[in-house]
Amino acid sequence: EEQGRLLKDRPDQPKNPKVLRIAIIGAPNAGKSTLSNQLLGRKVFPVSKKVHTTRCKARGVITYEDTQLIILDTPGLTSPLKAKRHKLEEAMLTDPRDSVKHADLVLVLVDVSDHWTRNCLSQEVLKCLSQFPQIPSVLVLNKVDLLKKKFILLELITELTEGVVNGKKLQVGSAFKHNSSSSAETVLKITGASPPENRAHESPCLQETDKAQGGSSSDNSSDMRASESGLVTEAQGPKPYECRDLKNMKGWPRFQEIFMLAALSGEEVDTLKRYLLMQAKPGPWEFHSGVLTSQSPQEICDNIIREKILEYLPLEVPYGVTQVTELWEEGPSGELLIVQNLLVPRKSHMMMLIGRRGTVISRIAQEAGQDLMNVFLCDIHLKLKVEVKS
């Protein structure tokens, strides 16, 4: 009831409000929901190692002083063929593009630990970016903590940006390129975004090299950093976007910034958050400052239970489970009583979901109940039943 009231209430915005709508897109399982939860400071989006954990777009809301960030956590961009294989709703194909259409900024998330996909943006991501080239976009390299050879990051930047960031051409020097002992921290100082109070609207690697080329007597330190990094920029005039065959493209040459972080541990997420707050423009808030997400409590509950089902069931089995809430009420001591029926298409699936002596379904209920307690901040009594669809 409280959540419903807050969603209906008029925003309690200050005199000069600022707002930024952010669409987070990327391949399935790149870490979009994990990053959204870290930015929000609380788990409100489901997270799983399996693809397509997020089934529809949901909004997270960050309100800080006079600024409101609206995060559009979208399903992973997928093709119609893969959507049919995983029995995904049509919304899985349309929601990401609808989110980008209404966004002020697009974050493109890439999992750099996946050596099969990290060297190029997916065709779905490129198609989405090419449909809305006028919307500013930022490249976010996720899971950098899992990379043993940090110099790979510079090669990935060159490929994923087609060698162009913020309208300037990048060149990777061989001195840095082959230094396998370089730490992630070193790379971040060169190409990651510095705190907004110390920066203009340019990528830090470009700022530093521009300063070095300027020849100012006070910029010797910038000169040193630019030469050590091996990154050189050449100014390029703004050119209109030319439609090319997307099949021949590996990256996107219109990214304004590059960030490197580890969403799971929270490393460098605050740097990205400060940048996003600085990008907000004057405009009315959409939500009351007490709102954390546009989801209803029931939707949050469904997502958390489904997250556990995805974790404990093999292969394609969890994608065929239908959730039906039979009971949702407050108990005499303020606890939340929830009974949910899980419908599966086959008896064999039911046996897998229940597990030997009920071990699997008990573990799902226990873990989901604990997560729901952390979200709703009250005692949860969760009961799960399993049936074969009639």
Contacts in CASP RR format, 6 or more apart in sequence:
PFRMAT RR
TARGET T0000
AUTHOR 0000-0000-0000
METHOD contacts of the structure
MODEL  1
EEQGRLLKDRPDQPKNPKVLRIAIIGAPNAGKSTLSNQLLGRKVFPVSKK
VHTTRCKARGVITYEDTQLIILDTPGLTSPLKAKRHKLEEAMLTDPRDSV
KHADLVLVLVDVSDHWTRNCLSQEVLKCLSQFPQIPSVLVLNKVDLLKKK
FILLELITELTEGVVNGKKLQVGSAFKHNSSSSAETVLKITGASPPENRA
HESPCLQETDKAQGGSSSDNSSDMRASESGLVTEAQGPKPYECRDLKNMK
GWPRFQEIFMLAALSGEEVDTLKRYLLMQAKPGPWEFHSGVLTSQSPQEI
CDNIIREKILEYLPLEVPYGVTQVTELWEEGPSGELLIVQNLLVPRKSHM
MMLIGRRGTVISRIAQEAGQDLMNVFLCDIHLKLKVEVKS
3 291 0 8 1.000
3 296 0 8 1.000
3 297 0 8 1.000
4 296 0 8 1.000
6 287 0 8 1.000
6 288 0 8 1.000
6 290 0 8 1.000
6 291 0 8 1.000
7 287 0 8 1.000
7 288 0 8 1.000
7 291 0 8 1.000
7 294 0 8 1.000
9 288 0 8 1.000
10 288 0 8 1.000
11 17 0 8 1.000
11 68 0 8 1.000
11 284 0 8 1.000
11 285 0 8 1.000
11 286 0 8 1.000
11 287 0 8 1.000
11 288 0 8 1.000
11 289 0 8 1.000
12 288 0 8 1.000
12 289 0 8 1.000
13 66 0 8 1.000
13 68 0 8 1.000
13 284 0 8 1.000
13 285 0 8 1.000
13 289 0 8 1.000
14 65 0 8 1.000
14 66 0 8 1.000
16 66 0 8 1.000
16 282 0 8 1.000
17 66 0 8 1.000
17 67 0 8 1.000
17 68 0 8 1.000
17 282 0 8 1.000
17 283 0 8 1.000
17 284 0 8 1.000
17 285 0 8 1.000
18 66 0 8 1.000
18 67 0 8 1.000
18 68 0 8 1.000
18 280 0 8 1.000
18 281 0 8 1.000
18 282 0 8 1.000
18 283 0 8 1.000
19 67 0 8 1.000
19 68 0 8 1.000
19 69 0 8 1.000
19 70 0 8 1.000
19 104 0 8 1.000
19 280 0 8 1.000
19 281 0 8 1.000
19 283 0 8 1.000
19 284 0 8 1.000
19 285 0 8 1.000
19 286 0 8 1.000
20 67 0 8 1.000
20 68 0 8 1.000
20 69 0 8 1.000
20 70 0 8 1.000
20 104 0 8 1.000
20 105 0 8 1.000
20 276 0 8 1.000
20 277 0 8 1.000
20 279 0 8 1.000
20 280 0 8 1.000
20 281 0 8 1.000
21 70 0 8 1.000
21 72 0 8 1.000
21 102 0 8 1.000
21 103 0 8 1.000
21 104 0 8 1.000
21 105 0 8 1.000
22 69 0 8 1.000
22 70 0 8 1.000
22 71 0 8 1.000
22 72 0 8 1.000
22 103 0 8 1.000
22 104 0 8 1.000
22 105 0 8 1.000
22 106 0 8 1.000
22 107 0 8 1.000
22 276 0 8 1.000
23 72 0 8 1.000
23 74 0 8 1.000
23 96 0 8 1.000
23 99 0 8 1.000
23 100 0 8 1.000
23 102 0 8 1.000
23 103 0 8 1.000
23 105 0 8 1.000
23 106 0 8 1.000
23 107 0 8 1.000
24 32 0 8 1.000
24 35 0 8 1.000
24 36 0 8 1.000
24 71 0 8 1.000
24 72 0 8 1.000
24 73 0 8 1.000
24 74 0 8 1.000
24 107 0 8 1.000
24 109 0 8 1.000
25 32 0 8 1.000
25 74 0 8 1.000
25 76 0 8 1.000
25 77 0 8 1.000
25 96 0 8 1.000
25 99 0 8 1.000
25 100 0 8 1.000
25 106 0 8 1.000
25 107 0 8 1.000
25 108 0 8 1.000
25 109 0 8 1.000
25 125 0 8 1.000
25 128 0 8 1.000
26 32 0 8 1.000
26 76 0 8 1.000
26 77 0 8 1.000
26 108 0 8 1.000
26 109 0 8 1.000
26 110 0 8 1.000
26 122 0 8 1.000
26 125 0 8 1.000
27 76 0 8 1.000
27 77 0 8 1.000
27 110 0 8 1.000
27 111 0 8 1.000
27 117 0 8 1.000
27 122 0 8 1.000
27 124 0 8 1.000
27 125 0 8 1.000
28 51 0 8 1.000
28 52 0 8 1.000
28 75 0 8 1.000
28 76 0 8 1.000
28 77 0 8 1.000
28 78 0 8 1.000
29 49 0 8 1.000
29 50 0 8 1.000
29 51 0 8 1.000
29 53 0 8 1.000
29 111 0 8 1.000
30 76 0 8 1.000
30 109 0 8 1.000
30 110 0 8 1.000
30 111 0 8 1.000
30 142 0 8 1.000
31 47 0 8 1.000
31 109 0 8 1.000
31 111 0 8 1.000
31 142 0 8 1.000
31 143 0 8 1.000
31 263 0 8 1.000
32 54 0 8 1.000
32 73 0 8 1.000
32 74 0 8 1.000
32 76 0 8 1.000
32 109 0 8 1.000
33 45 0 8 1.000
33 46 0 8 1.000
33 47 0 8 1.000
33 53 0 8 1.000
33 54 0 8 1.000
33 73 0 8 1.000
34 47 0 8 1.000
34 263 0 8 1.000
34 264 0 8 1.000
35 107 0 8 1.000
35 109 0 8 1.000
35 140 0 8 1.000
35 142 0 8 1.000
35 261 0 8 1.000
35 263 0 8 1.000
35 269 0 8 1.000
36 44 0 8 1.000
36 45 0 8 1.000
36 60 0 8 1.000
36 71 0 8 1.000
36 73 0 8 1.000
37 43 0 8 1.000
37 44 0 8 1.000
37 45 0 8 1.000
37 47 0 8 1.000
38 263 0 8 1.000
38 266 0 8 1.000
38 269 0 8 1.000
39 62 0 8 1.000
39 69 0 8 1.000
39 71 0 8 1.000
39 269 0 8 1.000
39 272 0 8 1.000
39 273 0 8 1.000
39 276 0 8 1.000
40 60 0 8 1.000
40 61 0 8 1.000
40 62 0 8 1.000
40 71 0 8 1.000
40 292 0 8 1.000
40 293 0 8 1.000
42 292 0 8 1.000
42 375 0 8 1.000
43 371 0 8 1.000
43 374 0 8 1.000
43 375 0 8 1.000
44 58 0 8 1.000
44 60 0 8 1.000
44 292 0 8 1.000
44 293 0 8 1.000
44 295 0 8 1.000
44 300 0 8 1.000
44 375 0 8 1.000
45 54 0 8 1.000
45 58 0 8 1.000
45 60 0 8 1.000
45 73 0 8 1.000
45 293 0 8 1.000
45 303 0 8 1.000
46 53 0 8 1.000
46 54 0 8 1.000
46 303 0 8 1.000
46 304 0 8 1.000
46 306 0 8 1.000
46 307 0 8 1.000
47 53 0 8 1.000
47 307 0 8 1.000
48 307 0 8 1.000
48 310 0 8 1.000
48 311 0 8 1.000
49 310 0 8 1.000
49 311 0 8 1.000
50 310 0 8 1.000
50 311 0 8 1.000
50 318 0 8 1.000
51 76 0 8 1.000
51 86 0 8 1.000
52 75 0 8 1.000
52 76 0 8 1.000
52 78 0 8 1.000
52 86 0 8 1.000
52 88 0 8 1.000
52 92 0 8 1.000
52 319 0 8 1.000
53 306 0 8 1.000
53 307 0 8 1.000
53 310 0 8 1.000
54 73 0 8 1.000
54 74 0 8 1.000
54 75 0 8 1.000
54 76 0 8 1.000
55 75 0 8 1.000
55 88 0 8 1.000
55 89 0 8 1.000
55 91 0 8 1.000
55 92 0 8 1.000
55 306 0 8 1.000
56 75 0 8 1.000
56 89 0 8 1.000
56 91 0 8 1.000
56 92 0 8 1.000
56 95 0 8 1.000
57 72 0 8 1.000
57 73 0 8 1.000
57 74 0 8 1.000
57 75 0 8 1.000
57 91 0 8 1.000
57 95 0 8 1.000
57 96 0 8 1.000
57 98 0 8 1.000
57 99 0 8 1.000
58 72 0 8 1.000
58 73 0 8 1.000
58 293 0 8 1.000
58 294 0 8 1.000
58 295 0 8 1.000
58 299 0 8 1.000
59 70 0 8 1.000
59 71 0 8 1.000
59 72 0 8 1.000
59 73 0 8 1.000
59 293 0 8 1.000
59 294 0 8 1.000
59 295 0 8 1.000
60 70 0 8 1.000
60 71 0 8 1.000
60 72 0 8 1.000
60 73 0 8 1.000
60 292 0 8 1.000
60 293 0 8 1.000
60 294 0 8 1.000
61 68 0 8 1.000
61 69 0 8 1.000
61 70 0 8 1.000
61 71 0 8 1.000
61 286 0 8 1.000
61 287 0 8 1.000
61 290 0 8 1.000
61 291 0 8 1.000
61 292 0 8 1.000
61 293 0 8 1.000
61 294 0 8 1.000
62 68 0 8 1.000
62 69 0 8 1.000
62 71 0 8 1.000
62 273 0 8 1.000
63 69 0 8 1.000
63 285 0 8 1.000
63 287 0 8 1.000
63 289 0 8 1.000
63 290 0 8 1.000
63 291 0 8 1.000
64 277 0 8 1.000
67 277 0 8 1.000
67 280 0 8 1.000
68 280 0 8 1.000
68 285 0 8 1.000
68 286 0 8 1.000
68 287 0 8 1.000
68 289 0 8 1.000
69 276 0 8 1.000
69 277 0 8 1.000
69 280 0 8 1.000
70 286 0 8 1.000
70 287 0 8 1.000
72 99 0 8 1.000
72 102 0 8 1.000
72 103 0 8 1.000
74 95 0 8 1.000
74 96 0 8 1.000
74 99 0 8 1.000
75 88 0 8 1.000
75 91 0 8 1.000
75 92 0 8 1.000
75 95 0 8 1.000
75 96 0 8 1.000
76 92 0 8 1.000
76 96 0 8 1.000
77 96 0 8 1.000
77 122 0 8 1.000
77 124 0 8 1.000
77 125 0 8 1.000
77 128 0 8 1.000
78 86 0 8 1.000
78 88 0 8 1.000
78 92 0 8 1.000
78 93 0 8 1.000
78 124 0 8 1.000
79 123 0 8 1.000
79 124 0 8 1.000
80 93 0 8 1.000
82 88 0 8 1.000
83 90 0 8 1.000
83 92 0 8 1.000
83 93 0 8 1.000
85 316 0 8 1.000
86 316 0 8 1.000
86 319 0 8 1.000
87 319 0 8 1.000
87 320 0 8 1.000
88 319 0 8 1.000
96 128 0 8 1.000
97 128 0 8 1.000
97 131 0 8 1.000
100 106 0 8 1.000
100 128 0 8 1.000
100 131 0 8 1.000
100 132 0 8 1.000
100 135 0 8 1.000
101 132 0 8 1.000
103 135 0 8 1.000
104 135 0 8 1.000
104 136 0 8 1.000
104 279 0 8 1.000
104 281 0 8 1.000
105 135 0 8 1.000
105 136 0 8 1.000
105 137 0 8 1.000
105 138 0 8 1.000
105 276 0 8 1.000
105 279 0 8 1.000
106 129 0 8 1.000
106 132 0 8 1.000
106 135 0 8 1.000
106 136 0 8 1.000
106 137 0 8 1.000
106 138 0 8 1.000
107 137 0 8 1.000
107 138 0 8 1.000
107 140 0 8 1.000
108 121 0 8 1.000
108 125 0 8 1.000
108 129 0 8 1.000
108 137 0 8 1.000
108 138 0 8 1.000
108 139 0 8 1.000
108 140 0 8 1.000
108 252 0 8 1.000
108 255 0 8 1.000
109 140 0 8 1.000
109 142 0 8 1.000
110 117 0 8 1.000
110 118 0 8 1.000
110 121 0 8 1.000
110 139 0 8 1.000
110 140 0 8 1.000
110 141 0 8 1.000
110 142 0 8 1.000
110 156 0 8 1.000
110 160 0 8 1.000
111 117 0 8 1.000
111 118 0 8 1.000
111 142 0 8 1.000
111 143 0 8 1.000
112 118 0 8 1.000
112 141 0 8 1.000
112 142 0 8 1.000
112 143 0 8 1.000
112 144 0 8 1.000
112 146 0 8 1.000
112 147 0 8 1.000
112 152 0 8 1.000
112 153 0 8 1.000
112 156 0 8 1.000
113 143 0 8 1.000
113 146 0 8 1.000
113 147 0 8 1.000
118 156 0 8 1.000
119 156 0 8 1.000
119 159 0 8 1.000
119 160 0 8 1.000
119 250 0 8 1.000
120 159 0 8 1.000
120 160 0 8 1.000
120 250 0 8 1.000
120 251 0 8 1.000
121 129 0 8 1.000
121 160 0 8 1.000
121 249 0 8 1.000
121 250 0 8 1.000
121 251 0 8 1.000
121 252 0 8 1.000
123 246 0 8 1.000
123 247 0 8 1.000
125 252 0 8 1.000
126 246 0 8 1.000
126 249 0 8 1.000
126 251 0 8 1.000
126 252 0 8 1.000
127 246 0 8 1.000
129 137 0 8 1.000
129 252 0 8 1.000
129 254 0 8 1.000
130 241 0 8 1.000
130 243 0 8 1.000
130 246 0 8 1.000
133 241 0 8 1.000
133 254 0 8 1.000
136 256 0 8 1.000
136 279 0 8 1.000
137 252 0 8 1.000
137 254 0 8 1.000
137 255 0 8 1.000
137 256 0 8 1.000
138 255 0 8 1.000
138 256 0 8 1.000
138 257 0 8 1.000
138 258 0 8 1.000
138 259 0 8 1.000
139 157 0 8 1.000
139 160 0 8 1.000
139 161 0 8 1.000
139 252 0 8 1.000
139 255 0 8 1.000
139 257 0 8 1.000
139 258 0 8 1.000
139 259 0 8 1.000
140 258 0 8 1.000
140 259 0 8 1.000
140 260 0 8 1.000
140 261 0 8 1.000
140 272 0 8 1.000
141 153 0 8 1.000
141 156 0 8 1.000
141 157 0 8 1.000
141 160 0 8 1.000
141 258 0 8 1.000
141 259 0 8 1.000
141 260 0 8 1.000
141 261 0 8 1.000
142 261 0 8 1.000
142 262 0 8 1.000
142 263 0 8 1.000
143 262 0 8 1.000
143 263 0 8 1.000
143 264 0 8 1.000
144 150 0 8 1.000
144 153 0 8 1.000
144 184 0 8 1.000
144 260 0 8 1.000
144 261 0 8 1.000
144 262 0 8 1.000
144 267 0 8 1.000
145 184 0 8 1.000
145 262 0 8 1.000
145 265 0 8 1.000
145 267 0 8 1.000
146 262 0 8 1.000
147 153 0 8 1.000
147 184 0 8 1.000
149 180 0 8 1.000
150 180 0 8 1.000
150 182 0 8 1.000
150 183 0 8 1.000
150 184 0 8 1.000
150 186 0 8 1.000
150 187 0 8 1.000
151 176 0 8 1.000
151 177 0 8 1.000
151 178 0 8 1.000
151 179 0 8 1.000
151 180 0 8 1.000
151 182 0 8 1.000
151 187 0 8 1.000
153 184 0 8 1.000
153 187 0 8 1.000
153 191 0 8 1.000
153 260 0 8 1.000
154 172 0 8 1.000
154 176 0 8 1.000
154 177 0 8 1.000
154 187 0 8 1.000
154 191 0 8 1.000
154 231 0 8 1.000
155 172 0 8 1.000
155 177 0 8 1.000
157 163 0 8 1.000
157 165 0 8 1.000
157 170 0 8 1.000
157 172 0 8 1.000
157 191 0 8 1.000
157 258 0 8 1.000
158 170 0 8 1.000
158 172 0 8 1.000
159 250 0 8 1.000
159 251 0 8 1.000
160 250 0 8 1.000
160 251 0 8 1.000
160 252 0 8 1.000
160 255 0 8 1.000
161 170 0 8 1.000
161 251 0 8 1.000
161 252 0 8 1.000
161 253 0 8 1.000
161 255 0 8 1.000
161 258 0 8 1.000
162 249 0 8 1.000
162 250 0 8 1.000
162 251 0 8 1.000
162 252 0 8 1.000
162 253 0 8 1.000
163 169 0 8 1.000
163 170 0 8 1.000
163 253 0 8 1.000
164 170 0 8 1.000
164 236 0 8 1.000
164 253 0 8 1.000
164 254 0 8 1.000
165 203 0 8 1.000
165 205 0 8 1.000
165 206 0 8 1.000
165 255 0 8 1.000
165 256 0 8 1.000
165 257 0 8 1.000
165 258 0 8 1.000
166 202 0 8 1.000
166 203 0 8 1.000
166 206 0 8 1.000
166 255 0 8 1.000
166 256 0 8 1.000
166 257 0 8 1.000
167 236 0 8 1.000
167 237 0 8 1.000
167 238 0 8 1.000
167 253 0 8 1.000
167 254 0 8 1.000
168 206 0 8 1.000
168 233 0 8 1.000
168 234 0 8 1.000
168 235 0 8 1.000
168 236 0 8 1.000
169 233 0 8 1.000
169 234 0 8 1.000
169 236 0 8 1.000
170 205 0 8 1.000
170 231 0 8 1.000
170 232 0 8 1.000
170 233 0 8 1.000
171 230 0 8 1.000
171 231 0 8 1.000
171 232 0 8 1.000
171 233 0 8 1.000
171 234 0 8 1.000
172 230 0 8 1.000
172 231 0 8 1.000
173 230 0 8 1.000
173 231 0 8 1.000
173 232 0 8 1.000
175 228 0 8 1.000
175 230 0 8 1.000
176 182 0 8 1.000
176 228 0 8 1.000
176 229 0 8 1.000
176 230 0 8 1.000
176 231 0 8 1.000
177 230 0 8 1.000
184 260 0 8 1.000
187 260 0 8 1.000
188 260 0 8 1.000
188 268 0 8 1.000
189 204 0 8 1.000
189 225 0 8 1.000
190 204 0 8 1.000
190 205 0 8 1.000
190 208 0 8 1.000
190 225 0 8 1.000
190 229 0 8 1.000
190 231 0 8 1.000
191 203 0 8 1.000
191 204 0 8 1.000
191 205 0 8 1.000
191 229 0 8 1.000
191 231 0 8 1.000
191 258 0 8 1.000
191 260 0 8 1.000
192 203 0 8 1.000
192 204 0 8 1.000
192 205 0 8 1.000
192 257 0 8 1.000
192 258 0 8 1.000
192 259 0 8 1.000
192 260 0 8 1.000
192 268 0 8 1.000
192 271 0 8 1.000
193 199 0 8 1.000
193 203 0 8 1.000
193 204 0 8 1.000
193 257 0 8 1.000
193 258 0 8 1.000
193 259 0 8 1.000
193 271 0 8 1.000
193 272 0 8 1.000
193 275 0 8 1.000
194 204 0 8 1.000
194 207 0 8 1.000
194 271 0 8 1.000
195 271 0 8 1.000
195 274 0 8 1.000
196 274 0 8 1.000
196 275 0 8 1.000
196 277 0 8 1.000
196 278 0 8 1.000
199 207 0 8 1.000
200 207 0 8 1.000
201 256 0 8 1.000
202 210 0 8 1.000
203 256 0 8 1.000
203 257 0 8 1.000
203 258 0 8 1.000
205 229 0 8 1.000
205 231 0 8 1.000
205 233 0 8 1.000
205 258 0 8 1.000
206 233 0 8 1.000
208 222 0 8 1.000
208 225 0 8 1.000
208 226 0 8 1.000
208 229 0 8 1.000
209 222 0 8 1.000
209 226 0 8 1.000
209 231 0 8 1.000
209 232 0 8 1.000
209 233 0 8 1.000
210 233 0 8 1.000
211 219 0 8 1.000
211 222 0 8 1.000
211 223 0 8 1.000
211 226 0 8 1.000
212 219 0 8 1.000
212 222 0 8 1.000
212 223 0 8 1.000
212 226 0 8 1.000
212 227 0 8 1.000
215 223 0 8 1.000
226 232 0 8 1.000
241 254 0 8 1.000
257 275 0 8 1.000
259 268 0 8 1.000
259 271 0 8 1.000
259 272 0 8 1.000
259 275 0 8 1.000
260 268 0 8 1.000
261 267 0 8 1.000
261 268 0 8 1.000
261 269 0 8 1.000
261 271 0 8 1.000
261 272 0 8 1.000
262 268 0 8 1.000
263 269 0 8 1.000
287 294 0 8 1.000
293 300 0 8 1.000
295 303 0 8 1.000
297 376 0 8 1.000
298 325 0 8 1.000
298 328 0 8 1.000
300 372 0 8 1.000
300 375 0 8 1.000
301 325 0 8 1.000
301 328 0 8 1.000
301 338 0 8 1.000
301 340 0 8 1.000
301 372 0 8 1.000
302 323 0 8 1.000
302 325 0 8 1.000
302 340 0 8 1.000
304 368 0 8 1.000
304 369 0 8 1.000
304 371 0 8 1.000
304 372 0 8 1.000
304 375 0 8 1.000
305 323 0 8 1.000
305 340 0 8 1.000
305 364 0 8 1.000
305 368 0 8 1.000
305 382 0 8 1.000
305 384 0 8 1.000
306 318 0 8 1.000
306 321 0 8 1.000
306 323 0 8 1.000
307 368 0 8 1.000
307 371 0 8 1.000
308 363 0 8 1.000
308 364 0 8 1.000
308 367 0 8 1.000
308 368 0 8 1.000
309 318 0 8 1.000
309 321 0 8 1.000
309 342 0 8 1.000
309 353 0 8 1.000
309 364 0 8 1.000
310 318 0 8 1.000
312 353 0 8 1.000
312 360 0 8 1.000
312 363 0 8 1.000
312 364 0 8 1.000
313 321 0 8 1.000
313 349 0 8 1.000
313 352 0 8 1.000
313 353 0 8 1.000
314 352 0 8 1.000
317 349 0 8 1.000
317 352 0 8 1.000
317 353 0 8 1.000
320 344 0 8 1.000
320 345 0 8 1.000
320 349 0 8 1.000
321 342 0 8 1.000
321 343 0 8 1.000
321 344 0 8 1.000
321 349 0 8 1.000
321 353 0 8 1.000
322 342 0 8 1.000
322 343 0 8 1.000
322 344 0 8 1.000
322 389 0 8 1.000
323 340 0 8 1.000
323 341 0 8 1.000
323 342 0 8 1.000
323 343 0 8 1.000
324 340 0 8 1.000
324 341 0 8 1.000
324 342 0 8 1.000
324 343 0 8 1.000
325 338 0 8 1.000
325 339 0 8 1.000
325 340 0 8 1.000
325 341 0 8 1.000
326 339 0 8 1.000
326 340 0 8 1.000
326 341 0 8 1.000
326 385 0 8 1.000
327 337 0 8 1.000
327 338 0 8 1.000
327 339 0 8 1.000
328 336 0 8 1.000
328 337 0 8 1.000
328 338 0 8 1.000
329 336 0 8 1.000
329 337 0 8 1.000
330 336 0 8 1.000
330 337 0 8 1.000
331 337 0 8 1.000
333 379 0 8 1.000
334 378 0 8 1.000
334 379 0 8 1.000
335 378 0 8 1.000
335 379 0 8 1.000
335 380 0 8 1.000
335 381 0 8 1.000
336 372 0 8 1.000
336 376 0 8 1.000
336 378 0 8 1.000
336 379 0 8 1.000
336 380 0 8 1.000
336 381 0 8 1.000
337 381 0 8 1.000
338 372 0 8 1.000
338 380 0 8 1.000
338 381 0 8 1.000
338 382 0 8 1.000
338 383 0 8 1.000
339 382 0 8 1.000
339 383 0 8 1.000
339 384 0 8 1.000
339 385 0 8 1.000
340 382 0 8 1.000
340 383 0 8 1.000
340 384 0 8 1.000
340 385 0 8 1.000
341 384 0 8 1.000
341 385 0 8 1.000
341 386 0 8 1.000
341 387 0 8 1.000
342 353 0 8 1.000
342 384 0 8 1.000
342 385 0 8 1.000
342 386 0 8 1.000
342 387 0 8 1.000
343 387 0 8 1.000
343 388 0 8 1.000
343 389 0 8 1.000
344 350 0 8 1.000
344 353 0 8 1.000
344 386 0 8 1.000
344 387 0 8 1.000
344 388 0 8 1.000
344 389 0 8 1.000
345 388 0 8 1.000
345 389 0 8 1.000
346 388 0 8 1.000
347 388 0 8 1.000
349 388 0 8 1.000
350 386 0 8 1.000
350 387 0 8 1.000
350 388 0 8 1.000
352 360 0 8 1.000
353 360 0 8 1.000
353 361 0 8 1.000
353 386 0 8 1.000
354 360 0 8 1.000
354 361 0 8 1.000
354 386 0 8 1.000
355 361 0 8 1.000
361 384 0 8 1.000
361 386 0 8 1.000
364 384 0 8 1.000
365 382 0 8 1.000
365 383 0 8 1.000
365 384 0 8 1.000
368 382 0 8 1.000
368 384 0 8 1.000
369 380 0 8 1.000
369 382 0 8 1.000
372 380 0 8 1.000
372 382 0 8 1.000
373 379 0 8 1.000
373 380 0 8 1.000
END
